[in-house]
Amino acid sequence: MAANEDQIKFWNEQGGRNWVELQTRMDRNLSRIHAAILARAAPQPGETVLDVGCGTGTTSLALADAVGPSGRVTGLDVSQPMLTLAKSRGMGRANLVFELADASAHVFTTQYDLLFSRFGVMFFDDPIGAFANLHRAVKPGGRLAFACWRTLAENPWASAPLAAAKPFLPPLPAPDPDAPGPFAFADPQRILSILSDVGFHDVETRKYDGVMPMGRDLDLTAEQTLQIGPLSRAVGEADAATRRKIVDAVRTALAQFVDAGGDVTPPTACWLVAARA
């Protein structure tokens, strides 16, 4: 099997199409983490930036604003559906380009000041090989900054829907904590080991604890968990009746996270990772 084949297939099929459909909601869901990792990365005017796993382009657009007309941002992703939307959103930006490529194997002809990613680096089949390739794409002394999820248990936006759906699904195999997926970098020692092994130094994993603003409509929020996130893969091809039962159960589970203003705001827990090449 080719490297990352499963992930590339998923993000070019339903996974990518769902994210495109829900782009506005996803931007809102991740808005606070988005601000935190951008502040951690601190892109500067005139810098060249590689945005790994840029998706529908939200982070790339923000990076392009930060580096200004004298800088340049390349958004890289494996998902054609997501990049199609990203390109339309970035139309007319002279300092922004998007490329369809797998960052783990792409031959980079440019060295960047900053390698950036918001939840785009946890899906590599071979993370050591992937980060070694990315290390070759950053200038000596350049920076790496990315956000990744901590454990599933620390992230009720994902764990609560999964627990609610469990009675309606076949038994799920115990997950391999190091397998490609959203929680593959939950262990900070694994992050340190991988990055150090390929030549990064001054590696820092900083905790980020917050909430995910998912809106006021519990029904839409519950349905979203069946389209994007760990539950979407677990549900798979479940029939309509089973999906309806799961949506109802997830709605009840998420109701505990409605704040005083009526917004659904389950807790989030991430690592904000920074390093030097």
Backbone as numpy.savetxt, mean C-alpha at the origin, in Angstrom:
# Nx Ny Nz CAx CAy CAz Cx Cy Cz
7.40 -20.49 -11.81 6.56 -19.30 -11.81 7.43 -18.06 -11.81
7.11 -17.08 -12.63 7.86 -15.83 -12.69 7.69 -15.08 -11.38
8.70 -14.26 -11.05 8.66 -13.48 -9.82 7.40 -12.63 -9.76
6.73 -12.66 -8.60 5.57 -11.81 -8.34 4.39 -12.08 -9.27
4.36 -13.25 -9.91 3.31 -13.52 -10.90 1.92 -13.44 -10.30
1.73 -14.00 -9.10 0.41 -13.96 -8.48 -0.04 -12.53 -8.21
0.88 -11.72 -7.67 0.53 -10.33 -7.37 0.24 -9.54 -8.65
1.04 -9.75 -9.67 0.83 -9.03 -10.94 -0.52 -9.40 -11.52
-0.88 -10.69 -11.47 -2.17 -11.12 -11.97 -3.30 -10.47 -11.17
-3.20 -10.50 -9.86 -4.25 -9.95 -9.00 -4.47 -8.47 -9.27
-3.38 -7.69 -9.35 -3.52 -6.24 -9.49 -3.86 -5.81 -10.92
-3.77 -6.72 -11.86 -4.22 -6.42 -13.22 -5.64 -6.91 -13.48
-6.18 -7.64 -12.52 -7.55 -8.14 -12.67 -8.43 -7.45 -11.62
-9.15 -8.22 -10.83 -10.17 -7.61 -9.98 -9.60 -6.67 -8.92
-8.42 -7.01 -8.39 -7.84 -6.15 -7.37 -7.59 -4.74 -7.86
-6.99 -4.63 -9.04 -6.73 -3.31 -9.62 -8.00 -2.60 -10.02
-8.94 -3.34 -10.61 -10.20 -2.72 -11.04 -11.00 -2.19 -9.84
-10.99 -2.95 -8.75 -11.71 -2.49 -7.56 -11.10 -1.21 -7.00
-9.77 -1.16 -6.98 -9.12 0.04 -6.44 -9.44 1.26 -7.31
-9.44 1.09 -8.62 -9.80 2.19 -9.51 -11.22 2.66 -9.23
-12.13 1.71 -9.06 -13.52 2.07 -8.78 -13.66 2.84 -7.48
-12.86 2.46 -6.48 -12.98 3.05 -5.14 -11.88 4.06 -4.85
-11.24 4.59 -5.87 -10.07 5.46 -5.68 -10.34 6.62 -4.71
-11.46 7.30 -4.87 -11.75 8.44 -4.00 -11.89 7.99 -2.55
-12.58 6.89 -2.33 -12.73 6.38 -0.97 -11.39 5.92 -0.40
-10.57 5.27 -1.21 -9.28 4.80 -0.72 -8.36 5.97 -0.38
-8.41 7.03 -1.19 -7.61 8.21 -0.86 -8.01 8.77 0.50
-9.32 8.78 0.78 -9.76 9.25 2.08 -9.33 8.29 3.18
-9.49 6.98 2.95 -9.11 6.00 3.97 -7.66 6.16 4.41
-6.79 6.41 3.43 -5.34 6.43 3.70 -4.79 7.84 3.87
-5.66 8.83 3.95 -5.21 10.23 3.94 -4.28 10.58 5.09
-4.53 10.05 6.27 -3.69 10.42 7.42 -2.33 9.73 7.34
-2.34 8.48 6.93 -1.06 7.79 6.75 -0.29 8.41 5.59
-1.01 8.78 4.53 -0.42 9.47 3.39 0.37 10.70 3.87
-0.26 11.53 4.71 0.41 12.73 5.22 1.62 12.38 6.07
1.50 11.31 6.88 2.59 10.94 7.78 3.81 10.44 7.03
3.62 9.60 6.01 4.79 9.06 5.30 5.41 10.12 4.39
4.60 11.03 3.85 5.17 12.13 3.07 6.05 13.02 3.96
5.57 13.30 5.16 6.37 14.10 6.08 7.66 13.38 6.46
7.57 12.06 6.63 8.77 11.26 6.97 9.76 11.27 5.82
9.27 11.20 4.59 10.16 11.18 3.42 10.77 12.54 3.14
10.05 13.60 3.42 10.52 14.98 3.24 11.10 15.23 1.85
10.33 15.00 0.78 10.84 15.30 -0.57 11.13 16.79 -0.70
12.22 17.11 -1.41 12.68 18.49 -1.51 12.62 18.98 -2.95
12.47 20.31 -3.14 12.48 20.86 -4.49 13.72 20.42 -5.27
13.51 20.01 -6.50 14.62 19.63 -7.38 15.02 18.18 -7.29
14.46 17.40 -6.36 14.86 16.01 -6.21 14.21 15.11 -7.26
14.88 13.98 -7.53 14.30 12.92 -8.35 13.78 11.83 -7.41
12.57 11.36 -7.68 11.89 10.44 -6.77 11.32 9.27 -7.55
11.48 8.06 -7.01 10.83 6.87 -7.54 9.74 6.47 -6.55
8.49 6.43 -7.02 7.34 6.04 -6.21 6.99 4.59 -6.55
7.36 3.67 -5.66 7.21 2.23 -5.91 5.80 1.78 -5.51
5.09 1.16 -6.45 3.72 0.77 -6.18 2.82 1.99 -6.09
2.92 2.84 -7.09 2.24 4.15 -7.04 0.74 4.04 -7.20
0.23 2.90 -7.68 -1.20 2.71 -7.79 -1.87 3.73 -8.70
-2.92 4.36 -8.19 -3.69 5.31 -8.99 -3.10 6.71 -8.98
-1.91 6.88 -8.39 -1.15 8.11 -8.57 -1.25 9.15 -7.49
-1.98 8.90 -6.42 -2.15 9.92 -5.38 -0.82 10.33 -4.77
0.01 9.36 -4.43 1.30 9.70 -3.82 2.22 10.37 -4.83
2.20 9.91 -6.07 3.06 10.51 -7.10 2.71 11.97 -7.34
1.43 12.27 -7.35 1.00 13.65 -7.53 1.49 14.53 -6.39
1.38 14.03 -5.17 1.85 14.79 -4.01 3.37 14.98 -4.05
4.09 13.93 -4.44 5.55 14.05 -4.56 5.94 15.04 -5.64
5.21 15.03 -6.75 5.50 15.98 -7.83 5.28 17.41 -7.37
4.25 17.63 -6.58 4.05 18.97 -6.02 5.22 19.37 -5.14
5.74 18.42 -4.36 6.81 18.73 -3.41 8.14 19.02 -4.10
8.48 18.27 -5.15 9.78 18.47 -5.80 9.75 19.63 -6.78
8.56 20.05 -7.20 8.44 21.23 -8.04 8.91 21.01 -9.47
8.88 22.08 -10.26 9.22 21.96 -11.68 10.66 21.56 -11.96
11.56 21.78 -11.01 12.95 21.39 -11.22 13.23 19.95 -10.81
12.26 19.29 -10.21 12.40 17.89 -9.82 11.70 16.98 -10.80
11.70 15.68 -10.48 11.06 14.71 -11.37 10.64 13.50 -10.55
9.43 13.03 -10.79 8.88 11.87 -10.10 8.51 10.80 -11.13
8.93 9.57 -10.86 8.52 8.42 -11.66 7.65 7.53 -10.80
6.41 7.34 -11.22 5.50 6.42 -10.54 5.56 5.06 -11.21
5.82 4.01 -10.43 6.02 2.67 -10.97 4.98 1.74 -10.37
4.34 0.92 -11.21 3.38 -0.05 -10.70 3.24 -1.19 -11.70
2.73 -2.33 -11.21 2.50 -3.49 -12.07 1.09 -3.53 -12.63
0.21 -2.64 -12.17 -1.21 -2.69 -12.50 -1.56 -1.73 -13.63
-1.91 -2.28 -14.79 -2.31 -1.42 -15.90 -3.59 -0.64 -15.59
-4.62 -1.26 -15.00 -5.82 -0.47 -14.70 -5.54 0.72 -13.78
-4.71 0.51 -12.78 -4.42 1.60 -11.85 -3.56 2.68 -12.51
-2.61 2.26 -13.34 -1.76 3.24 -14.01 -2.54 4.05 -15.05
-3.53 3.44 -15.67 -4.34 4.19 -16.62 -5.01 5.37 -15.93
-5.56 5.13 -14.74 -6.14 6.23 -13.98 -5.07 7.22 -13.53
-3.94 6.70 -13.06 -2.86 7.58 -12.60 -2.42 8.53 -13.72
-2.27 8.00 -14.91 -1.83 8.83 -16.04 -2.84 9.92 -16.36
-4.12 9.59 -16.27 -5.13 10.60 -16.55 -5.13 11.68 -15.47
-4.86 11.30 -14.24 -4.81 12.28 -13.14 -3.56 13.16 -13.24
-2.49 12.61 -13.82 -1.24 13.37 -13.92 -1.04 14.07 -15.24
-2.07 14.08 -16.08 -1.97 14.69 -17.40 -1.50 16.14 -17.30
-0.49 16.48 -18.10 0.01 17.84 -18.15 1.09 18.16 -17.13
1.43 17.20 -16.29 2.50 17.43 -15.30 3.84 17.10 -15.94
4.62 18.11 -16.24 5.89 17.91 -16.94 6.91 17.18 -16.07
6.75 17.24 -14.76 7.73 16.63 -13.85 7.28 15.27 -13.33
6.31 14.63 -14.01 5.76 13.37 -13.54 5.53 12.41 -14.69
6.07 11.19 -14.54 5.84 10.13 -15.53 5.43 8.87 -14.79
4.71 8.00 -15.48 4.29 6.72 -14.92 4.79 5.60 -15.83
5.25 4.51 -15.19 5.76 3.37 -15.95 5.14 2.08 -15.42
4.78 1.18 -16.35 4.31 -0.15 -16.00 5.53 -1.06 -15.86
5.86 -1.45 -14.65 7.05 -2.27 -14.43 7.01 -2.87 -13.03
7.72 -3.98 -12.87 7.89 -4.64 -11.59 9.20 -4.14 -10.98
9.09 -3.42 -9.88 10.27 -2.80 -9.27 11.32 -3.81 -8.85
10.92 -5.07 -8.63 11.88 -6.08 -8.18 12.83 -6.51 -9.29
12.43 -6.31 -10.56 13.23 -6.80 -11.69 13.54 -5.73 -12.72
12.92 -4.58 -12.62 13.11 -3.53 -13.62 14.57 -3.08 -13.65
15.10 -2.86 -14.85 16.46 -2.36 -14.99 16.39 -0.83 -14.99
16.82 -0.22 -13.92 16.73 1.23 -13.78 17.92 1.89 -14.47
17.63 2.90 -15.25 18.69 3.66 -15.94 18.93 5.00 -15.27
18.17 5.29 -14.22 18.32 6.53 -13.46 18.57 6.17 -12.01
19.37 6.98 -11.34 19.51 6.86 -9.89 18.77 8.02 -9.24
18.01 7.72 -8.21 17.10 8.69 -7.61 17.63 9.20 -6.27
17.18 10.40 -5.92 17.48 10.95 -4.60 16.66 10.26 -3.52
15.43 9.87 -3.88 14.50 9.32 -2.90 13.73 8.16 -3.51
13.73 7.02 -2.80 12.84 5.91 -3.10 11.70 5.97 -2.10
10.48 5.97 -2.59 9.30 6.19 -1.75 8.28 5.10 -2.03
7.52 4.71 -1.01 6.41 3.80 -1.23 5.42 3.89 -0.08
4.15 3.94 -0.44 3.07 3.84 0.55 2.37 2.51 0.31
2.75 1.51 1.11 2.17 0.18 1.05 2.38 -0.52 -0.29
3.54 -0.30 -0.91 3.81 -0.93 -2.19 4.95 -1.92 -2.21
5.57 -2.19 -1.03 6.78 -3.02 -1.04 6.62 -4.33 -0.27
5.42 -4.65 0.18 5.23 -5.85 1.01 4.83 -7.07 0.20
4.79 -6.92 -1.12 4.22 -7.97 -1.98 5.27 -8.70 -2.82
6.55 -8.44 -2.59 7.60 -9.09 -3.37 7.76 -10.55 -2.97
7.84 -11.45 -3.97 8.15 -12.85 -3.69 9.53 -12.99 -3.05
10.47 -12.18 -3.53 11.86 -12.22 -3.07 12.23 -10.82 -2.59
11.90 -10.48 -1.35 12.14 -9.10 -0.90 13.61 -8.71 -0.88
14.50 -9.67 -0.59 15.93 -9.33 -0.59 16.38 -8.96 -2.00
15.99 -9.78 -2.98 16.35 -9.46 -4.36 15.72 -8.16 -4.82
14.47 -7.92 -4.42 13.78 -6.71 -4.83 14.45 -5.47 -4.25
14.76 -5.50 -2.97 15.39 -4.33 -2.37 16.84 -4.15 -2.83
17.49 -5.25 -3.18 18.83 -5.11 -3.78 18.72 -4.37 -5.11
17.69 -4.70 -5.88 17.48 -4.01 -7.15 17.15 -2.54 -6.92
16.33 -2.26 -5.93 15.99 -0.88 -5.62 17.20 -0.11 -5.09
18.05 -0.79 -4.34 19.26 -0.12 -3.83 20.12 0.39 -4.98
20.14 -0.37 -6.07 20.93 0.08 -7.25 20.30 1.30 -7.91
19.04 1.58 -7.59 18.35 2.69 -8.24 18.42 3.99 -7.43
19.09 3.97 -6.29 19.18 5.17 -5.47 20.62 5.67 -5.45
20.79 6.98 -5.46 22.12 7.57 -5.43 22.83 7.25 -4.12
24.14 7.17 -4.12 24.86 7.01 -2.86 24.47 8.14 -1.90
24.08 7.77 -0.70 23.62 8.76 0.26 22.16 9.13 0.11
21.50 8.59 -0.93 20.08 8.86 -1.13 19.22 8.21 -0.07
17.93 8.48 -0.12 17.03 8.09 0.96 15.99 7.07 0.49
15.55 6.26 1.44 14.43 5.34 1.27 13.40 5.67 2.33
12.14 5.76 1.94 11.06 5.97 2.92 9.83 5.20 2.46
9.29 4.36 3.34 8.07 3.66 2.97 7.21 3.40 4.20
5.91 3.22 3.93 4.96 2.82 4.97 4.56 1.38 4.73
4.46 0.61 5.81 3.99 -0.77 5.74 3.16 -1.05 6.99
2.25 -1.99 6.88 1.39 -2.32 8.01 2.15 -3.09 9.08
1.75 -2.89 10.33 2.21 -3.75 11.42 1.33 -5.01 11.43
1.09 -5.62 12.56 0.40 -6.91 12.57 -1.09 -6.76 12.26
-1.68 -7.86 11.79 -3.12 -7.88 11.55 -3.88 -7.54 12.83
-3.45 -8.09 13.97 -4.16 -7.85 15.23 -4.16 -6.37 15.61
-3.14 -5.63 15.20 -3.07 -4.20 15.52 -3.87 -3.34 14.54
-4.48 -3.97 13.55 -5.19 -3.24 12.51 -6.63 -3.74 12.38
-7.52 -3.26 13.26 -8.91 -3.71 13.22 -9.66 -3.36 11.94
-9.16 -2.42 11.15 -9.81 -2.16 9.85 -9.79 -3.43 9.00
-8.79 -4.30 9.23 -8.68 -5.57 8.51 -9.12 -6.75 9.35
-8.72 -6.79 10.63 -8.99 -7.97 11.45 -10.46 -8.09 11.84
-11.12 -6.98 12.09 -12.53 -7.06 12.48 -13.42 -7.61 11.36
-13.29 -7.15 10.11 -14.07 -7.76 9.04 -13.75 -9.24 8.83
-12.48 -9.61 8.92 -12.12 -11.02 8.77 -12.77 -11.88 9.85
-12.73 -11.41 11.10 -13.33 -12.17 12.19 -14.84 -12.28 12.01
-15.47 -11.19 11.56 -16.91 -11.20 11.36 -17.33 -12.18 10.27
-16.50 -12.28 9.23 -16.82 -13.15 8.09 -16.50 -14.61 8.34
-15.70 -14.91 9.33 -15.19 -16.27 9.53 -16.29 -17.34 9.59
-17.43 -17.12 10.27 -18.46 -18.18 10.32 -19.07 -18.53 8.97
-18.90 -17.68 7.98 -19.54 -17.89 6.67 -18.57 -18.39 5.61
-17.32 -18.63 5.98 -16.30 -19.02 5.02 -15.69 -20.37 5.40
-15.15 -21.09 4.43 -14.40 -22.31 4.77 -13.21 -21.96 5.65
-12.72 -22.93 6.41 -11.55 -22.66 7.26 -10.39 -22.12 6.43
-9.78 -21.07 6.93 -8.66 -20.46 6.22 -7.35 -21.03 6.77
-6.38 -21.31 5.90 -5.09 -21.81 6.38 -4.38 -20.74 7.21
-3.59 -21.20 8.16 -2.81 -20.25 8.97 -1.86 -19.49 8.05
-1.85 -18.17 8.13 -1.01 -17.40 7.22 0.47 -17.54 7.55
1.29 -17.54 6.52 2.74 -17.46 6.69 3.08 -15.99 6.91
3.63 -15.62 8.06 3.87 -14.20 8.33 4.84 -13.55 7.37
5.67 -14.34 6.69 6.64 -13.78 5.76 6.18 -13.85 4.30
4.99 -14.40 4.06 4.50 -14.51 2.68 4.15 -13.13 2.14
4.28 -12.93 0.83 3.89 -11.64 0.25 2.45 -11.29 0.62
2.24 -10.05 1.02 0.92 -9.62 1.43 1.01 -8.40 2.30
-0.13 -7.83 2.69 -0.10 -6.55 3.40 0.68 -6.56 4.71
0.76 -7.71 5.38 1.39 -7.74 6.70 2.76 -8.44 6.70
3.37 -8.54 5.53 4.64 -9.25 5.39 5.78 -8.56 6.14
5.66 -7.26 6.39 6.73 -6.53 7.08 6.28 -6.09 8.47
5.41 -6.87 9.09 4.96 -6.52 10.43 6.10 -6.56 11.46
7.08 -7.44 11.22 8.21 -7.61 12.15 9.30 -6.60 11.80
9.58 -5.64 12.68 10.59 -4.63 12.35 11.99 -5.21 12.20
12.26 -6.32 12.88 13.58 -6.95 12.74 13.75 -7.51 11.33
12.67 -7.99 10.73 12.76 -8.48 9.35 13.08 -7.32 8.41
12.43 -6.20 8.62 12.71 -5.02 7.80 14.18 -4.63 7.92
14.67 -4.54 9.16 16.06 -4.16 9.39 17.01 -5.14 8.72
16.74 -6.43 8.84 17.61 -7.45 8.27 17.67 -7.34 6.75
16.51 -7.23 6.11 16.47 -7.17 4.65 17.19 -5.93 4.15
16.86 -4.78 4.71 17.46 -3.54 4.21 18.96 -3.50 4.48
19.38 -3.97 5.64 20.82 -3.97 5.96 21.57 -4.93 5.05
20.98 -6.09 4.77 21.64 -7.09 3.94 21.95 -6.58 2.54
21.10 -5.68 2.02 21.30 -5.22 0.64 22.04 -3.89 0.55
22.46 -3.34 1.71 23.31 -2.17 1.67 22.73 -0.88 2.20
21.48 -0.89 2.64 20.95 0.32 3.27 21.48 0.42 4.70
21.59 1.64 5.19 22.04 1.84 6.56 21.18 2.92 7.23
21.45 3.17 8.50 20.65 4.12 9.30 19.16 3.79 9.17
18.84 2.51 9.25 17.45 2.08 9.11 16.69 2.41 10.39
15.56 3.05 10.22 14.72 3.41 11.36 13.28 3.00 11.08
12.67 2.28 12.02 11.25 1.92 11.93 10.52 2.69 13.03
9.70 3.62 12.62 8.97 4.47 13.55 7.50 4.06 13.56
6.94 3.87 14.76 5.54 3.49 14.86 4.62 4.65 14.48
3.57 4.30 13.72 2.48 5.23 13.47 1.20 4.55 13.92
0.48 5.20 14.83 -0.82 4.70 15.29 -1.86 5.78 15.03
-2.92 5.40 14.36 -3.96 6.36 14.05 -5.27 5.66 13.78
-6.11 6.31 12.97 -7.39 5.71 12.58 -7.54 5.85 11.08
-8.42 5.03 10.53 -8.71 5.07 9.11 -10.09 5.71 8.92
-10.16 6.94 8.38 -11.45 7.58 8.17 -12.17 6.97 6.96
-13.17 6.15 7.24 -13.82 5.36 6.19 -15.19 5.89 5.78
-15.58 7.07 6.32 -16.85 7.66 5.93 -17.97 7.33 6.90
-19.17 7.81 6.59 -20.30 7.69 7.51 -21.30 6.61 7.12
-21.12 6.04 5.96 -22.08 5.04 5.48 -21.55 3.64 5.81
-22.12 3.04 6.86 -21.65 1.73 7.30 -21.86 0.66 6.24
-22.96 0.75 5.48 -23.21 -0.25 4.46 -22.13 -0.21 3.38
-21.82 1.00 2.88 -20.78 1.13 1.85 -19.43 0.70 2.39
-19.15 1.05 3.63 -17.87 0.68 4.24 -17.74 -0.83 4.35
-18.80 -1.49 4.78 -18.78 -2.95 4.89 -18.59 -3.59 3.52
-19.29 -3.09 2.52 -19.15 -3.63 1.17 -17.74 -3.42 0.63
-17.12 -2.30 0.99 -15.77 -2.02 0.53 -14.79 -3.07 1.01
-14.99 -3.60 2.22 -14.04 -4.60 2.74 -14.08 -5.89 1.94
-15.15 -6.12 1.18 -15.23 -7.29 0.31 -14.62 -7.01 -1.05
-14.22 -5.76 -1.31 -13.62 -5.41 -2.59 -12.12 -5.15 -2.49
-11.68 -4.58 -1.37 -10.27 -4.25 -1.17 -9.87 -4.64 0.25
-8.71 -5.27 0.38 -8.22 -5.65 1.69 -8.20 -7.16 1.87
-7.71 -7.63 3.02 -7.56 -9.08 3.24 -8.85 -9.86 3.09
-9.98 -9.29 3.51 -11.24 -10.02 3.40 -11.63 -10.25 1.94
-11.27 -9.33 1.06 -11.65 -9.48 -0.35 -11.08 -10.76 -0.93
-9.86 -11.10 -0.55 -9.25 -12.34 -1.06 -9.85 -13.57 -0.38
-10.15 -13.44 0.91 -10.71 -14.57 1.64 -12.10 -14.93 1.12
-12.88 -13.93 0.75 -14.24 -14.17 0.26 -14.21 -14.88 -1.08
-13.27 -14.49 -1.93 -13.12 -15.17 -3.22 -14.39 -15.16 -4.04
-14.84 -16.36 -4.43 -16.01 -16.50 -5.31 -17.26 -16.90 -4.53
-17.38 -16.45 -3.30 -18.57 -16.77 -2.51 -19.83 -16.30 -3.23
-20.92 -17.06 -3.07 -22.16 -16.71 -3.76 -22.80 -15.46 -3.15
-23.81 -14.93 -3.85 -24.42 -13.66 -3.46 -25.03 -13.72 -2.06
-25.68 -14.84 -1.73 -26.31 -14.95 -0.42 -25.27 -14.93 0.70
-24.16 -15.64 0.49 -23.09 -15.65 1.49 -22.47 -14.27 1.62
-22.24 -13.61 0.52 -21.67 -12.27 0.55 -22.59 -11.31 1.31
-23.89 -11.44 1.14 -24.82 -10.57 1.85 -24.73 -10.80 3.35
-24.63 -12.06 3.76 -24.49 -12.37 5.19 -23.19 -11.77 5.73
-22.12 -11.86 4.93 -20.84 -11.33 5.38 -20.91 -9.81 5.50
-21.50 -9.14 4.52 -21.64 -7.68 4.60 -22.39 -7.28 5.86
-23.48 -7.99 6.18 -24.26 -7.67 7.38 -23.42 -7.87 8.65
-22.65 -8.96 8.67 -21.81 -9.23 9.85 -20.70 -8.19 9.98
-20.09 -7.81 8.86 -19.02 -6.82 8.89 -19.57 -5.46 9.31
-20.77 -5.12 8.82 -21.39 -3.85 9.23 -21.53 -3.79 10.74
-22.00 -4.88 11.35 -22.14 -4.93 12.80 -20.79 -4.80 13.50
-19.77 -5.46 12.95 -18.44 -5.40 13.55 -17.84 -4.01 13.49
-18.07 -3.32 12.38 -17.49 -1.98 12.22 -18.25 -0.91 12.99
-19.48 -1.20 13.40 -20.27 -0.21 14.11 -19.59 0.23 15.41
-18.76 -0.64 15.98 -18.07 -0.28 17.23 -17.04 0.83 17.02
-16.68 1.09 15.75 -15.66 2.10 15.47 -16.25 3.42 14.97
-17.56 3.60 15.11 -18.17 4.87 14.73 -17.85 5.89 15.83
-17.25 7.02 15.42 -16.85 8.02 16.41 -18.00 8.97 16.73
-17.71 9.94 17.58 -18.75 10.86 18.04 -19.35 11.68 16.90
-18.59 11.86 15.82 -19.09 12.61 14.69 -19.82 11.76 13.66
-19.91 10.44 13.92 -20.62 9.55 13.01 -19.76 8.90 11.96
-18.45 9.13 11.99 -17.55 8.53 11.01 -17.06 7.16 11.48
-16.89 6.25 10.53 -16.30 4.94 10.83 -14.78 5.11 10.84
-14.16 4.93 12.01 -12.72 5.21 12.14 -12.00 4.10 12.91
-11.85 2.91 12.31 -11.12 1.85 13.00 -9.63 2.20 13.13
-8.98 1.67 14.15 -7.56 1.95 14.35 -6.68 1.39 13.23
-5.56 2.07 13.01 -4.53 1.62 12.08 -3.18 1.62 12.80
-2.30 0.72 12.38 -0.96 0.64 12.96 0.03 0.31 11.86
0.99 1.20 11.67 1.97 1.07 10.58 3.38 1.26 11.10
4.32 0.88 10.24 5.70 1.32 10.39 5.97 2.40 9.32
6.57 3.49 9.75 7.14 4.47 8.84 8.64 4.22 8.81
9.11 3.68 7.71 10.49 3.20 7.61 11.33 4.21 6.84
12.51 4.48 7.35 13.44 5.37 6.66 14.83 4.75 6.69
15.61 4.99 5.64 16.96 4.47 5.57 17.77 5.29 4.58
19.09 5.06 4.60 20.01 5.73 3.67 20.73 4.68 2.83
21.04 5.04 1.60 21.79 4.14 0.72 23.27 4.32 0.93
